Amino acid sequence: MDVNEAYDKCSDITRAEAKNFYYAFLTLPRTKRRAIYVIYAFCRLCDDIADSDAEVNEKLNQISLVKQNLKQIDSYNMEDPVYIALADVINRFNIPVTHFDSLLSGMEMDLSKSRYKNFSELEDYCYKAASVVGLMCIYVFGFRDTRAEECAISLGMAMQLTNICRDVADDLSLGRIYLPSDEMLRFGYSEELLGSLQATVEFTELMKYQVARARNYFVDGMRIVHYLDRDAKVCTSLLGNLYLALLDRIERKSYDVLSNRISLSLSEKLLLLAVTWFKVKCRVWR
């Protein structure tokens, strides 16, 4: 398979799986868009390992194999289209391979850890699960100021914390709780109450705290638009605004993320795309 075919395969994967991200990616110029599709396809490949029915040790072995593939990605005769395209993207945009290694370390952490004692532990996980993806992406987007890296870390944190707020019930069904244990204790909300999906007053206060923290990370993260190439500003702004809209929806639902999963409709996403495009073109930042 040649590299162009590999890129096409990654585009197909993204089109089928990306959901919220796909609409933002469409705003990028073709070369950057196809490169981002490849990064997404690699992340999807890793997620498929984590979400498989295999035993934990087998999943960890598969992640180790991915790490080995990354180490020899320039010299090894890969057959998987994701690796073929990824080698080209890494070389073309000079993306540090260490970011991909950090992502895989986050996956290993997720497979071996189902509770987080405090926010410091959770912050480390969020960096590896999301911030490093933002760091990969800005090499494709283009930046000339190192402050873009700091903002990418904050934006990744904000988006991952938003996911955690939205997915409390889904994560619980998988045996995972990402809400820091010490904060649950501080607000008087127990695992037993969570296990029975009770949205008590204490739960509401706990979630208010989580949402407020995510918003604080967005304040720094959304400044990234000032440091990126012009043709990547709409994409990045839209990604941030999609997740801010989820936080808005959580607040309007009185922080009850246990009864129903919070989501945005297609029409809401398209409206956000139009509004974000207008703001960026007019240099009006949220």
C-alpha positions as CSV (number, residue, x, y, z in Angstrom):
1,M,0.0,0.0,0.0
2,D,1.4,3.4,-0.9
3,V,1.2,6.4,1.4
4,N,-1.7,8.1,-0.4
5,E,-3.8,5.0,0.0
6,A,-2.9,4.9,3.6
7,Y,-4.0,8.5,4.1
8,D,-7.3,7.6,2.4
9,K,-7.8,4.7,4.9
10,C,-7.2,7.1,7.8
11,S,-9.7,9.5,6.3
12,D,-12.3,6.7,6.2
13,I,-11.7,5.8,9.8
14,T,-12.1,9.4,10.9
15,R,-15.2,9.9,8.9
16,A,-16.8,6.8,10.4
17,E,-15.7,7.4,14.0
18,A,-14.8,11.0,14.8
19,K,-18.2,12.4,15.7
20,N,-17.6,15.8,17.2
21,F,-14.1,16.1,15.9
22,Y,-15.0,15.4,12.3
23,Y,-16.9,18.7,11.8
24,A,-14.0,20.7,13.2
25,F,-11.5,18.9,11.0
26,L,-13.4,19.8,7.9
27,T,-12.4,23.4,8.3
28,L,-8.7,22.7,7.9
29,P,-6.9,22.9,4.5
30,R,-6.5,19.5,2.8
31,T,-2.9,18.7,3.8
32,K,-3.4,19.6,7.4
33,R,-6.8,17.9,7.5
34,R,-5.5,14.6,6.2
35,A,-2.6,14.7,8.7
36,I,-5.0,15.2,11.5
37,Y,-7.1,12.3,10.2
38,V,-4.0,10.2,10.6
39,I,-3.4,11.2,14.2
40,Y,-7.1,10.5,14.9
41,A,-6.8,7.1,13.3
42,F,-3.8,6.3,15.4
43,C,-5.7,7.3,18.6
44,R,-8.7,5.2,17.4
45,L,-6.4,2.2,16.9
46,C,-5.2,2.6,20.5
47,D,-8.7,3.0,21.8
48,D,-9.8,-0.1,20.0
49,I,-7.2,-2.0,22.0
50,A,-8.4,-0.6,25.3
51,D,-12.1,-1.2,24.4
52,S,-11.6,-4.8,23.2
53,D,-12.8,-7.8,25.1
54,A,-9.3,-9.1,25.6
55,E,-7.8,-9.7,29.1
56,V,-6.0,-6.7,30.6
57,N,-2.6,-8.4,30.2
58,E,-3.3,-9.0,26.6
59,K,-4.2,-5.4,26.1
60,L,-1.0,-4.3,27.8
61,N,1.0,-6.6,25.5
62,Q,-0.7,-5.0,22.5
63,I,0.1,-1.6,23.7
64,S,3.8,-2.7,24.2
65,L,3.7,-3.8,20.6
66,V,2.4,-0.4,19.4
67,K,5.3,1.2,21.4
68,Q,7.8,-1.1,19.6
69,N,6.2,-0.2,16.2
70,L,6.6,3.5,17.0
71,K,10.3,3.1,17.8
72,Q,11.0,1.6,14.3
73,I,8.3,3.4,12.4
74,D,10.9,4.9,10.0
75,S,12.7,1.7,9.1
76,Y,10.2,-1.1,9.6
77,N,8.2,-2.3,6.6
78,M,4.8,-1.6,8.0
79,E,1.7,-3.0,6.4
80,D,-1.0,-1.3,8.5
81,P,-2.1,1.9,6.7
82,V,-2.3,3.8,10.0
83,Y,1.5,3.3,10.6
84,I,2.3,4.0,7.0
85,A,0.6,7.3,7.0
86,L,1.7,8.1,10.6
87,A,5.4,7.8,9.6
88,D,4.8,10.3,6.9
89,V,3.0,12.7,9.2
90,I,5.6,12.5,12.0
91,N,8.4,13.3,9.5
92,R,6.6,15.9,7.5
93,F,5.5,17.9,10.6
94,N,8.4,17.0,12.9
95,I,6.1,15.7,15.7
96,P,8.1,14.4,18.7
97,V,7.4,10.7,19.0
98,T,7.6,11.2,22.8
99,H,4.0,12.6,22.6
100,F,2.8,9.3,21.2
101,D,4.7,7.4,23.9
102,S,3.0,9.5,26.5
103,L,-0.4,8.7,25.0
104,L,0.3,5.0,25.3
105,S,1.5,5.4,28.9
106,G,-1.9,7.0,29.6
107,M,-3.6,4.0,28.2
108,E,-1.6,1.7,30.3
109,M,-2.5,3.8,33.4
110,D,-6.2,3.6,32.4
111,L,-6.0,-0.2,32.2
112,S,-4.4,-0.6,35.6
113,K,-6.1,2.2,37.5
114,S,-9.8,2.7,38.2
115,R,-9.7,5.2,41.0
116,Y,-7.9,8.5,41.5
117,K,-7.1,9.6,45.0
118,N,-6.8,13.3,44.2
119,F,-6.6,15.8,41.4
120,S,-2.9,15.5,41.1
121,E,-3.3,11.8,40.0
122,L,-6.1,12.7,37.7
123,E,-4.2,15.6,36.2
124,D,-1.3,13.2,35.2
125,Y,-3.8,10.9,33.5
126,C,-5.5,13.8,31.7
127,Y,-2.2,15.1,30.4
128,K,-1.3,11.7,29.0
129,A,-4.8,10.9,27.6
130,A,-5.6,14.3,26.1
131,S,-3.0,17.1,26.4
132,V,-0.4,15.1,24.5
133,V,-2.9,14.8,21.6
134,G,-3.2,18.5,21.5
135,L,0.6,18.8,21.5
136,M,0.7,16.5,18.5
137,C,-2.0,18.5,16.7
138,I,-0.4,21.9,17.0
139,Y,2.6,20.6,15.0
140,V,0.2,20.0,12.2
141,F,-1.8,23.2,12.7
142,G,1.4,25.3,12.8
143,F,2.6,27.6,15.5
144,R,5.4,30.1,16.0
145,D,5.1,30.8,19.7
146,T,5.9,28.3,22.5
147,R,2.9,29.6,24.4
148,A,0.9,27.5,22.0
149,E,2.2,24.4,23.8
150,E,1.1,25.6,27.2
151,C,-2.3,26.4,25.8
152,A,-2.6,23.0,24.1
153,I,-1.9,21.3,27.4
154,S,-4.6,23.4,29.1
155,L,-7.1,22.8,26.3
156,G,-6.5,19.1,26.4
157,M,-7.0,19.1,30.1
158,A,-10.3,21.1,29.7
159,M,-11.7,18.7,27.1
160,Q,-10.8,15.6,29.1
161,L,-12.3,17.0,32.3
162,T,-15.4,17.8,30.3
163,N,-15.5,14.2,29.1
164,I,-15.2,13.0,32.7
165,C,-18.1,15.2,33.8
166,R,-20.3,14.0,31.0
167,D,-19.4,10.3,31.2
168,V,-19.7,9.7,35.0
169,A,-22.4,7.0,34.5
170,D,-20.8,5.4,31.5
171,D,-17.5,5.2,33.2
172,L,-19.1,3.7,36.3
173,S,-20.6,1.0,34.2
174,L,-17.0,0.1,33.2
175,G,-15.9,0.0,36.8
176,R,-14.1,3.3,36.6
177,I,-14.5,6.5,38.7
178,Y,-12.5,9.5,37.5
179,L,-13.9,11.9,40.1
180,P,-11.1,12.3,42.7
181,S,-11.8,10.3,45.8
182,D,-10.7,13.1,48.2
183,E,-13.2,15.5,46.5
184,M,-16.0,13.0,46.7
185,L,-15.3,12.7,50.4
186,R,-15.1,16.5,50.9
187,F,-18.5,17.0,49.3
188,G,-20.0,14.1,51.2
189,Y,-20.8,11.9,48.3
190,S,-19.8,8.2,48.4
191,E,-19.1,5.5,45.9
192,E,-22.2,3.7,47.2
193,L,-24.4,6.6,46.3
194,L,-22.8,6.8,42.9
195,G,-23.3,3.1,42.4
196,S,-27.0,3.6,42.8
197,L,-26.9,6.6,40.5
198,Q,-28.3,9.0,43.1
199,A,-28.0,12.6,42.0
200,T,-28.2,14.1,45.5
201,V,-27.5,17.7,46.5
202,E,-24.0,16.6,47.4
203,F,-23.5,15.2,43.9
204,T,-24.7,18.4,42.4
205,E,-22.2,20.4,44.4
206,L,-19.4,18.0,43.5
207,M,-20.2,18.3,39.8
208,K,-20.4,22.1,40.1
209,Y,-16.8,22.0,41.3
210,Q,-15.7,19.7,38.5
211,V,-17.4,21.9,35.8
212,A,-15.9,25.1,37.2
213,R,-12.4,23.5,37.1
214,A,-12.9,22.5,33.5
215,R,-14.0,26.0,32.6
216,N,-10.8,27.4,34.3
217,Y,-8.7,25.3,32.0
218,F,-10.7,26.5,29.0
219,V,-9.8,30.1,29.9
220,D,-6.1,29.4,29.3
221,G,-6.6,26.7,26.6
222,M,-8.7,28.8,24.3
223,R,-6.0,31.4,24.1
224,I,-4.2,29.0,21.7
225,V,-6.0,30.5,18.8
226,H,-3.7,33.6,19.0
227,Y,-0.6,31.5,18.5
228,L,-1.7,29.1,15.6
229,D,-1.5,29.5,11.9
230,R,-4.5,31.4,10.5
231,D,-5.9,28.3,8.7
232,A,-6.1,26.3,11.9
233,K,-7.9,28.8,14.1
234,V,-11.5,27.8,13.1
235,C,-10.8,24.1,13.8
236,T,-9.3,24.7,17.2
237,S,-11.9,27.3,18.2
238,L,-14.7,25.0,17.2
239,L,-13.3,22.0,19.1
240,G,-13.1,24.2,22.3
241,N,-16.6,25.6,21.7
242,L,-18.2,22.2,21.2
243,Y,-16.9,21.1,24.6
244,L,-17.9,24.4,26.2
245,A,-21.3,23.8,24.9
246,L,-21.4,20.4,26.6
247,L,-20.5,22.1,29.9
248,D,-23.3,24.6,29.3
249,R,-25.7,21.7,28.7
250,I,-24.6,20.0,31.9
251,E,-25.3,23.2,33.8
252,R,-28.7,23.6,32.2
253,K,-29.5,20.0,33.3
254,S,-28.7,21.0,36.9
255,Y,-25.5,18.8,36.7
256,D,-27.5,15.6,36.5
257,V,-25.2,13.5,34.3
258,L,-26.5,10.3,35.8
259,S,-30.0,10.1,34.4
260,N,-29.2,10.8,30.7
261,R,-26.0,11.2,28.7
262,I,-25.4,14.8,27.7
263,S,-24.9,15.4,24.0
264,L,-25.3,17.9,21.2
265,S,-27.5,17.4,18.2
266,L,-26.2,17.7,14.6
267,S,-28.0,21.0,14.2
268,E,-26.4,22.4,17.3
269,K,-23.0,21.4,16.1
270,L,-23.5,22.9,12.7
271,L,-24.7,26.2,14.3
272,L,-21.6,26.3,16.4
273,L,-19.5,25.8,13.3
274,A,-21.2,28.7,11.6
275,V,-20.9,31.0,14.7
276,T,-17.3,30.0,15.3
277,W,-16.3,30.5,11.6
278,F,-17.9,34.0,11.8
279,K,-16.1,35.0,15.0
280,V,-12.7,33.8,13.7
281,K,-13.1,35.6,10.4
282,C,-14.1,38.8,12.2
283,R,-11.3,38.2,14.8
284,V,-13.8,38.0,17.6
285,W,-12.7,35.6,20.3
286,R,-14.8,33.9,22.9
